[in-house]
């Protein structure tokens, strides 16, 4: 392929911690509490119903405030020079399974490995029998670029067997690895992602590390914006709270790191998981996280950021979300069966189900039972509660500073939180319960006919010179030239 290729900017991001974010969350939470109190007093409930609802609202706000405290306790692991030198001695292997991926996104991700401040020692790509492309040009370029950068690499093309089997092929050719970093074929690492993902492993008890996933295509359309807002907020709220006690329950596919023994020692059960007699083809990241939980701490490193392609069409999004909900149901069964009650992850898992059922019961009571049985519609002021809480938690989204987007654009996305709330309370709620009811359908369901999201640029390009790379400094807003480490 010839011609010029539009160059993507170097994507970088960091989390900005500010006391003003916490204050904003508390103010919006208090406003939500006031709305509840006003609605309860204004409604024509009898005294017993008012007392019951008051207890329920108090329980929900207690959970909300406890969650707020927990996710503000999360801190990225900082390294001393001595610990950094120790971690540099670890052999880090990146596993890249690819199936019908857009060539532009695949190349963008491979280029990001060459820009790391801490280079990976090896990268292993497995083409899982793609039918849309053989990636010949990308493969030839990558072999040259990896060699120039001093990165050991393999590129295998194998019969289609699913993501887990593709990862297993990569594991088998990297027996020297101390740390495995798993990613997707559309993952684009921020320049310090590998270094930051390694930092928590300075603690011997840490078994896995989750990165923060944000959208490469967050401004493609309204769905991509709202999905990026919802997904980023979920990570920086739910998962940050779990990380504060070393009990992250699900790592994300675009960026996660594991001690090598977690994957090697469980490879047999990982490849042969079944549920109700059927092989499970999805929820691989949550299963690896469960293996890690059984051995020690599972944490999130909010300074390890990866960009990935979010769905741009509802059909793609709904299939992805259904797969998540089915996998979440299966994984809940395994947590109940295999996790010890002595581990915080067990109780956080129970709390999540309690919270989900409590919210569902309150919703049905207010919107169905009261109007039909007692002819008592809930006051309009009650409608503000989910939006105020959503905006409060969504302030965490504004704390992610990106090199490719100005704060006013992110503020515009944050203001769209009511759309995310409405989507969560309608379509996603139905999909959740449908996913729970159909959890025995364990097929993957996407990319059967090729990539569903395209970068929109050709895959071929003039060679990237590995010895020198340009990084965008988020603090000074300058572009820096940094020499890659000699190998």
C-alpha positions as CSV (number, residue, x, y, z in Angstrom):
1,X,0.0,0.0,0.0
2,X,1.4,3.4,-1.0
3,X,0.7,7.0,-0.2
4,X,0.8,9.1,2.8
5,X,-0.8,8.0,6.1
6,X,-2.5,10.5,8.4
7,X,-0.4,10.3,11.6
8,X,-2.2,9.8,14.9
9,X,-1.0,12.0,17.7
10,X,0.9,10.2,20.5
11,X,-1.8,9.4,23.0
12,X,-1.0,10.0,26.6
13,X,-3.1,10.6,29.7
14,X,-2.8,10.9,33.5
15,X,-5.2,11.1,36.5
16,X,-5.4,14.5,38.1
17,X,-6.2,14.3,41.8
18,X,-7.8,17.4,43.3
19,X,-9.6,18.2,46.5
20,X,-12.1,20.2,44.5
21,X,-13.3,16.9,42.9
22,X,-14.0,15.4,46.4
23,X,-15.8,18.6,47.5
24,X,-17.9,18.6,44.3
25,X,-18.8,14.9,45.0
26,X,-19.8,15.7,48.6
27,X,-21.9,18.7,47.5
28,X,-23.8,16.8,44.9
29,X,-24.3,13.9,47.3
30,X,-25.8,16.2,49.9
31,X,-28.0,17.7,47.2
32,X,-29.2,14.2,46.3
33,X,-29.9,13.4,50.0
34,X,-31.9,16.6,50.3
35,X,-33.9,15.6,47.2
36,X,-34.7,12.3,48.8
37,X,-35.8,13.9,52.0
38,X,-37.9,16.5,50.2
39,X,-39.6,13.8,48.0
40,X,-40.3,11.5,51.0
41,X,-41.9,14.3,53.0
42,X,-43.9,15.6,50.1
43,X,-45.3,12.2,49.1
44,X,-48.6,11.0,50.4
45,X,-47.1,7.8,52.0
46,X,-48.4,6.4,55.2
47,X,-46.1,6.5,58.2
48,X,-45.1,2.8,58.0
49,X,-44.1,3.2,54.3
50,X,-42.2,6.4,55.0
51,X,-40.3,4.7,57.8
52,X,-39.4,1.7,55.5
53,X,-38.3,4.0,52.7
54,X,-36.2,6.1,55.1
55,X,-34.3,3.0,56.2
56,X,-33.8,1.9,52.6
57,X,-32.6,5.4,51.5
58,X,-30.3,5.5,54.5
59,X,-28.8,2.1,53.6
60,X,-28.2,3.2,50.0
61,X,-26.6,6.5,51.0
62,X,-24.4,4.7,53.5
63,X,-23.2,2.4,50.7
64,X,-22.6,5.4,48.5
65,X,-20.6,7.3,51.0
66,X,-18.6,4.2,52.0
67,X,-17.8,3.7,48.3
68,X,-16.8,7.4,47.9
69,X,-14.4,7.1,50.9
70,X,-12.9,3.9,49.5
71,X,-12.2,5.1,46.0
72,X,-10.5,8.2,47.4
73,X,-8.2,6.0,49.4
74,X,-6.8,4.5,46.2
75,X,-3.3,5.8,45.4
76,X,-1.1,4.8,42.5
77,X,2.0,3.0,43.6
78,X,5.1,5.1,43.5
79,X,8.6,3.7,43.0
80,X,11.9,4.5,44.6
81,X,14.9,4.3,42.2
82,X,16.0,1.1,44.0
83,X,12.6,-0.6,43.5
84,X,12.6,0.6,39.9
85,X,15.9,-1.1,39.3
86,X,14.6,-4.3,40.8
87,X,11.5,-4.3,38.6
88,X,13.7,-3.6,35.5
89,X,15.2,-7.0,36.1
90,X,11.9,-8.7,35.5
91,X,11.2,-10.1,32.0
92,X,8.0,-8.5,30.8
93,X,6.1,-10.2,28.0
94,X,3.1,-8.6,26.2
95,X,0.5,-11.0,24.8
96,X,-1.5,-9.7,21.8
97,X,-4.3,-12.0,20.4
98,X,-5.7,-10.6,17.2
99,X,-8.8,-11.7,15.3
100,X,-10.3,-9.7,12.4
101,X,-8.9,-6.5,13.9
102,X,-8.8,-3.3,12.0
103,X,-5.2,-3.0,10.6
104,X,-5.0,0.7,11.6
105,X,-5.8,0.0,15.3
106,X,-3.5,-3.0,15.3
107,X,-0.6,-1.0,14.0
108,X,-1.4,1.9,16.4
109,X,-1.1,-0.5,19.3
110,X,2.2,-2.0,18.2
111,X,3.6,1.5,17.7
112,X,2.7,2.3,21.3
113,X,4.9,-0.5,22.5
114,X,7.9,1.2,20.9
115,X,7.3,4.4,22.8
116,X,7.3,3.0,26.3
117,X,9.5,4.6,28.9
118,X,10.1,1.0,30.2
119,X,10.3,-1.2,27.1
120,X,8.8,-4.7,27.2
121,X,11.3,-7.5,26.9
122,X,9.2,-9.4,24.4
123,X,5.9,-9.1,22.5
124,X,4.1,-12.1,21.2
125,X,1.3,-11.6,18.6
126,X,-1.1,-14.4,17.7
127,X,-3.3,-14.1,14.7
128,X,-6.2,-16.3,15.7
129,X,-7.2,-17.4,12.2
130,X,-8.4,-14.0,11.0
131,X,-10.5,-14.0,7.8
132,X,-10.4,-10.3,7.0
133,X,-6.6,-9.8,6.6
134,X,-3.3,-11.6,6.9
135,X,-1.6,-8.4,8.2
136,X,1.4,-9.1,6.0
137,X,2.6,-5.5,5.7
138,X,2.2,-4.9,9.5
139,X,3.9,-8.2,10.3
140,X,6.9,-7.2,8.1
141,X,7.2,-3.7,9.6
142,X,6.8,-5.0,13.1
143,X,9.6,-7.6,12.7
144,X,12.0,-4.8,11.6
145,X,10.8,-2.3,14.3
146,X,11.0,-4.8,17.2
147,X,14.5,-5.9,16.1
148,X,15.7,-2.3,16.0
149,X,14.2,-1.6,19.4
150,X,15.8,-4.7,20.9
151,X,12.4,-6.4,21.6
152,X,12.2,-10.2,21.2
153,X,9.0,-10.9,19.2
154,X,7.0,-13.7,17.7
155,X,4.1,-13.6,15.2
156,X,2.0,-16.8,15.0
157,X,-0.9,-17.5,12.7
158,X,-3.0,-20.3,14.2
159,X,-6.4,-21.9,13.5
160,X,-9.2,-20.0,15.1
161,X,-9.7,-21.2,18.7
162,X,-10.7,-18.1,20.6
163,X,-8.9,-15.5,22.6
164,X,-7.9,-17.8,25.4
165,X,-6.2,-20.3,23.0
166,X,-4.5,-17.4,21.2
167,X,-3.1,-16.2,24.5
168,X,-2.0,-19.8,25.4
169,X,0.0,-20.0,22.1
170,X,1.8,-16.8,23.2
171,X,2.5,-18.1,26.7
172,X,4.0,-21.3,25.4
173,X,6.7,-19.4,23.4
174,X,7.6,-17.1,26.4
175,X,8.7,-19.4,29.2
176,X,11.2,-16.8,30.4
177,X,8.5,-14.3,31.3
178,X,8.2,-13.1,34.9
179,X,5.2,-10.8,34.2
180,X,2.6,-11.2,31.5
181,X,0.8,-8.1,30.3
182,X,-2.4,-9.0,28.5
183,X,-4.0,-6.6,26.0
184,X,-6.4,-6.5,23.1
185,X,-5.4,-6.0,19.5
186,X,-6.9,-2.5,19.5
187,X,-5.1,-1.4,22.7
188,X,-2.8,1.7,22.5
189,X,-0.7,2.1,25.6
190,X,0.1,5.5,27.0
191,X,3.9,6.0,26.9
192,X,4.4,5.1,30.6
193,X,1.8,2.3,30.7
194,X,4.2,-0.6,31.1
195,X,6.3,1.2,33.8
196,X,3.2,2.1,35.8
197,X,1.6,-1.3,35.5
198,X,4.8,-2.9,36.9
199,X,5.0,-0.5,39.9
200,X,2.5,-2.4,42.2
201,X,4.5,-5.6,41.8
202,X,7.1,-4.1,44.2
203,X,4.8,-5.6,46.8
204,X,5.2,-9.4,46.8
205,X,1.6,-10.0,47.7
206,X,0.3,-8.2,44.6
207,X,-0.6,-10.8,41.9
208,X,-2.4,-8.7,39.3
209,X,-2.7,-5.1,38.2
210,X,-5.5,-3.5,36.2
211,X,-4.9,-0.4,34.1
212,X,-7.4,2.4,33.3
213,X,-9.1,2.0,30.0
214,X,-10.3,5.1,28.1
215,X,-11.7,5.4,24.5
216,X,-9.5,6.2,21.5
217,X,-12.6,7.1,19.6
218,X,-14.4,8.9,22.4
219,X,-15.6,11.7,20.0
220,X,-16.7,9.5,17.2
221,X,-20.4,9.9,18.0
222,X,-22.8,10.2,20.9
223,X,-22.7,6.5,21.8
224,X,-18.9,6.5,22.0
225,X,-18.9,9.6,24.2
226,X,-21.5,8.2,26.6
227,X,-19.8,4.8,26.7
228,X,-16.4,6.4,27.5
229,X,-18.0,8.4,30.3
230,X,-19.8,5.4,31.8
231,X,-16.9,3.0,31.5
232,X,-14.2,5.4,32.8
233,X,-16.4,6.5,35.7
234,X,-17.1,2.8,36.6
235,X,-13.4,2.1,36.8
236,X,-12.6,5.1,38.9
237,X,-15.5,4.5,41.3
238,X,-16.3,0.8,41.6
239,X,-12.9,-0.6,40.8
240,X,-10.9,2.1,42.6
241,X,-12.9,1.3,45.8
242,X,-12.1,-2.4,45.3
243,X,-8.4,-1.6,44.7
244,X,-8.1,0.3,48.0
245,X,-8.5,-3.1,49.8
246,X,-6.6,-5.1,47.2
247,X,-9.7,-6.8,45.9
248,X,-10.2,-5.8,42.2
249,X,-12.7,-8.3,40.9
250,X,-12.3,-7.8,37.1
251,X,-9.3,-6.6,35.2
252,X,-10.0,-5.1,31.8
253,X,-8.8,-6.8,28.6
254,X,-7.1,-3.8,27.1
255,X,-4.4,-3.7,29.8
256,X,-3.8,-6.0,32.7
257,X,-0.6,-7.4,34.2
258,X,-0.1,-10.7,36.1
259,X,2.7,-12.6,37.7
260,X,3.6,-15.3,35.2
261,X,2.7,-18.2,37.5
262,X,-0.9,-17.0,37.7
263,X,-1.4,-17.8,34.0
264,X,1.1,-20.7,33.6
265,X,-0.1,-22.7,36.6
266,X,-3.8,-22.3,35.6
267,X,-3.5,-22.7,31.8
268,X,-5.3,-26.0,31.7
269,X,-8.4,-24.9,33.6
270,X,-8.3,-21.5,31.8
271,X,-8.5,-23.2,28.4
272,X,-11.1,-25.8,29.4
273,X,-13.6,-23.8,31.5
274,X,-17.2,-25.0,31.1
275,X,-20.5,-23.8,32.4
276,X,-23.6,-26.0,32.3
277,X,-21.6,-28.4,30.1
278,X,-20.7,-25.7,27.5
279,X,-17.2,-24.3,26.9
280,X,-16.9,-20.7,28.1
281,X,-15.4,-18.4,25.3
282,X,-15.6,-15.1,27.1
283,X,-15.0,-13.5,30.5
284,X,-11.3,-14.5,30.3
285,X,-10.0,-11.4,32.2
286,X,-12.3,-12.0,35.1
287,X,-11.2,-15.6,35.3
288,X,-7.5,-14.6,35.4
289,X,-8.4,-12.1,38.1
290,X,-10.1,-14.8,40.1
291,X,-6.9,-17.0,39.9
292,X,-4.9,-14.0,41.2
293,X,-7.4,-13.3,44.0
294,X,-6.9,-16.9,45.3
295,X,-3.1,-16.1,45.7
296,X,-3.0,-12.6,47.0
297,X,-3.9,-9.0,46.2
298,X,-5.5,-7.7,43.0
299,X,-5.1,-3.9,42.5
300,X,-5.6,-1.2,40.0
301,X,-2.9,1.3,39.0
302,X,-4.8,4.5,37.9
303,X,-1.6,5.9,36.4
304,X,-1.4,3.0,33.9
305,X,-3.6,4.2,31.0
306,X,-4.6,2.4,27.8
307,X,-6.7,3.7,24.9
308,X,-9.1,1.3,23.2
309,X,-11.8,1.4,20.6
310,X,-15.3,1.7,22.0
311,X,-18.4,0.5,20.0
312,X,-19.8,3.1,17.7
313,X,-23.0,1.2,16.9
314,X,-25.7,0.1,19.2
315,X,-25.7,-3.5,17.8
316,X,-22.0,-3.8,18.6
317,X,-22.4,-2.3,22.1
318,X,-25.4,-4.5,23.0
319,X,-23.6,-7.7,22.0
320,X,-20.6,-6.6,24.0
321,X,-22.6,-5.8,27.1
322,X,-24.6,-9.0,26.9
323,X,-21.3,-10.9,26.8
324,X,-20.2,-9.0,29.9
325,X,-23.4,-9.7,31.8
326,X,-23.3,-13.4,30.9
327,X,-19.7,-13.6,31.9
328,X,-20.4,-11.7,35.1
329,X,-23.1,-14.2,36.1
330,X,-20.9,-17.2,35.5
331,X,-18.0,-15.5,37.4
332,X,-20.3,-14.8,40.4
333,X,-21.1,-18.5,40.7
334,X,-17.3,-19.3,40.7
335,X,-16.6,-16.5,43.3
336,X,-19.3,-18.0,45.6
337,X,-17.8,-21.4,45.1
338,X,-14.1,-20.8,45.3
339,X,-13.4,-17.5,47.0
340,X,-12.8,-17.7,50.8
341,X,-15.0,-15.5,53.0
342,X,-11.7,-14.4,54.6
343,X,-11.0,-12.4,51.5
344,X,-12.4,-8.9,51.0
345,X,-13.3,-9.7,47.4
346,X,-15.9,-12.2,48.6
347,X,-17.8,-9.6,50.7
348,X,-17.4,-6.9,48.0
349,X,-19.0,-9.3,45.6
350,X,-21.9,-10.0,48.0
351,X,-22.3,-6.2,48.6
352,X,-22.6,-5.6,44.9
353,X,-25.5,-8.1,44.6
354,X,-27.2,-6.7,47.7
355,X,-26.9,-3.1,46.3
356,X,-28.3,-4.2,42.9
357,X,-31.3,-6.0,44.3
358,X,-32.0,-3.2,46.8
359,X,-32.0,-0.6,44.0
360,X,-34.2,-2.8,41.9
361,X,-36.7,-3.3,44.7
362,X,-36.9,0.4,45.4
363,X,-37.4,1.2,41.8
364,X,-40.3,-1.3,41.4
365,X,-41.9,-0.1,44.7
366,X,-41.8,3.6,43.7
367,X,-42.7,3.2,40.0
368,X,-45.1,0.2,40.1
369,X,-46.4,-0.7,43.6
370,X,-47.2,2.8,44.9
371,X,-48.9,4.1,41.7
372,X,-51.0,0.9,41.1
373,X,-51.8,-0.2,44.7
374,X,-52.0,3.2,46.4
375,X,-52.5,5.6,43.5
376,X,-49.5,7.5,44.7
377,X,-47.0,8.8,42.1
378,X,-43.5,9.6,43.4
379,X,-42.7,13.3,43.5
380,X,-40.9,14.8,40.5
381,X,-38.1,15.9,42.8
382,X,-37.1,12.3,43.3
383,X,-36.1,12.1,39.6
384,X,-33.1,14.4,40.4
385,X,-31.5,11.8,42.7
386,X,-29.9,9.4,40.2
387,X,-28.7,12.3,38.1
388,X,-27.1,14.1,41.0
389,X,-25.4,11.0,42.1
390,X,-24.3,10.2,38.6
391,X,-22.8,13.7,38.1
392,X,-21.1,13.4,41.5
393,X,-19.4,10.1,40.5
394,X,-18.8,11.4,37.0
395,X,-16.5,14.1,38.4
396,X,-13.9,11.4,38.5
397,X,-14.1,11.3,34.7
398,X,-13.0,15.0,34.6
399,X,-9.9,14.0,36.6
400,X,-8.5,12.1,33.6
401,X,-6.3,14.6,31.6
402,X,-5.7,13.5,27.9
403,X,-3.2,14.8,25.5
404,X,-5.7,14.7,22.6
405,X,-8.6,16.5,24.2
406,X,-9.3,19.8,25.9
407,X,-11.0,20.0,29.2
408,X,-14.0,21.8,27.7
409,X,-14.7,18.8,25.5
410,X,-14.5,16.5,28.5
411,X,-16.8,18.8,30.5
412,X,-19.3,18.5,27.6
413,X,-19.2,14.7,27.9
414,X,-19.6,14.9,31.7
415,X,-22.8,17.0,31.2
416,X,-24.2,14.0,29.2
417,X,-24.4,11.9,32.4
418,X,-28.2,12.0,32.4
419,X,-28.1,10.1,29.0
420,X,-25.8,7.5,30.6
421,X,-28.2,7.2,33.6
422,X,-31.3,6.8,31.4
423,X,-29.4,4.2,29.3
424,X,-28.4,2.3,32.5
425,X,-31.9,2.4,33.9
426,X,-33.6,1.3,30.7
427,X,-31.8,-0.6,28.0
428,X,-28.8,-1.7,30.1
429,X,-31.0,-2.9,32.9
430,X,-33.0,-5.0,30.6
431,X,-29.8,-6.4,29.0
432,X,-28.4,-7.2,32.4
433,X,-31.4,-9.3,33.4
434,X,-31.6,-10.9,30.0
435,X,-27.8,-11.7,30.2
436,X,-28.3,-13.3,33.6
437,X,-31.2,-15.4,32.3
438,X,-29.2,-16.5,29.2
439,X,-25.8,-17.0,30.8
440,X,-25.6,-20.5,29.3
441,X,-25.0,-18.9,25.9
442,X,-21.3,-18.9,26.1
443,X,-20.2,-17.9,22.5
444,X,-18.2,-14.7,21.7
445,X,-20.6,-13.1,19.2
446,X,-18.5,-10.2,17.7
447,X,-16.0,-9.7,14.8
448,X,-17.3,-12.7,12.9
449,X,-17.5,-10.6,9.8
450,X,-14.5,-8.3,10.4
451,X,-13.6,-5.4,12.6
452,X,-16.6,-3.4,13.8
453,X,-14.7,-0.2,14.6
454,X,-12.1,1.3,12.2
455,X,-9.4,3.8,12.8
456,X,-10.1,5.3,9.4
457,X,-6.4,5.4,8.3
458,X,-4.4,3.0,6.1
459,X,-2.2,0.5,8.0
460,X,0.9,1.0,5.9
461,X,3.3,3.8,6.8
462,X,6.9,4.9,6.5
463,X,9.0,3.1,9.2
464,X,8.8,4.4,12.7
465,X,12.4,5.0,13.9
466,X,12.5,3.1,17.2
467,X,15.7,4.7,18.7
468,X,14.0,8.0,19.4
469,X,10.3,8.7,20.3
470,X,8.3,11.8,21.0
471,X,6.2,11.9,24.1
472,X,3.6,14.6,25.0
473,X,4.3,16.1,28.4
474,X,0.9,16.6,30.0
475,X,2.3,18.8,32.7
476,X,4.1,21.4,30.5
477,X,2.1,20.7,27.3
478,X,5.4,20.3,25.4
479,X,6.6,17.6,23.1
480,X,9.8,15.8,24.4
481,X,12.2,13.7,22.5
482,X,13.3,10.8,24.6
483,X,15.9,8.1,23.6
484,X,14.7,4.6,24.1
485,X,16.8,2.5,26.5
486,X,19.6,0.5,25.0
487,X,19.1,-3.2,24.9
